[in-house]
Amino acid sequence: MEPLQKASSSAGNESSGDSVRRLNAPHLRIGEMLVEAGLITTAQIEEALEKQANWGSRFGDIVLAMGWVKPMQFYQVLARHFNLEFINLVGQPVEDKLLDPKEYLNYAQHLYLPWRRRNGVLWIATAEPGSAQLQRLATEPNVSFVGHIQVRYSVGIAAGSRPLV
């Protein structure tokens, strides 16, 4: 498992002074990546962009709401878009000891969870890599990210299945 944007270190290397912690997306837009993956057409991109302008919603939310792409496929492409490893929290659950019950609402609102701690690095699973909240977390030492889809489900399980948002 390679930490996000680590130029020369891995999860086994506790030295992180040279790491870039920004959650940077490549030059391709998510729609272009979905077309390249054969998941949507350029006509669907145009329709989604029109709806985005009218609705004020995010591109990915529109693609998902229209049912053009399955959520698992979309979030796998989104993880690739941000150069993140994709994980499935059902198969690779969060380490419960990392969760702070006072932060459940924050986790659900900002779509992230502390996932694992390995060799001094806190791995954060996120369904929204470009969020301002995660950009702030990315400035912390020894923090890396992985992409995932089931954050609200996982937070709900940890919180005893009560609604959080």
Secondary structure, DSSP 8 states (H G I E B T S, - for coil): ---TT-SS--TT----TT--------SS-HHHHHHHTTSS-HHHHHHHHHHHHHH---HHHHHHHTTSS-HHHHHHHHHHHTT--B--TTTS---GGG--GGGHHHHHHHTEEEEEEETTEEEEEES-TT-HHHHHHTTSTTEEEEE-S-HHHHHHHHTTS----
